[in-house]
Amino acid sequence: VNPDLTADELQRYFSEMKLAALVTRADMNSASRDVARALDIAVIDFVPGPETELDGCAFIGPTVAPACAKGAASAEDDAFILLTSGT
C-alpha cells in the first residue's frame, strides 16, 4: 500500500475491497496497520529473513482461511491484491 495514503483514503480502499487480511512488514508502523485494525481486518506481519536465505522469512498473524492443499489456483481461490502508486 502506498505509504503516502491518508487514513481516510486507506479506509475507503480497504472497505471497498472487503479485505480479509493486510500483510505488512513487522518493522513498519503505518496508517494501514491502524486502519486495518479499526476495520477489524486481520493484520499479518511479514518478517524478512537474512538476505542470504530466500526461505528464511516468516508470516506472523491469525489464520484467515485454510491453506491450499495441492494443485494450482482456481477461479474459486482467494486473490492477493497489491495496491501500487498508480502503475
Secondary structure, DSSP 8 states (H G I E B T S, - for coil): --TTS-HHHHHHHHHHHT-SEEEEETT---HHHHHHHHTT-EEEEEE---TT-TT--EEES---S----SS---TTS-------S--
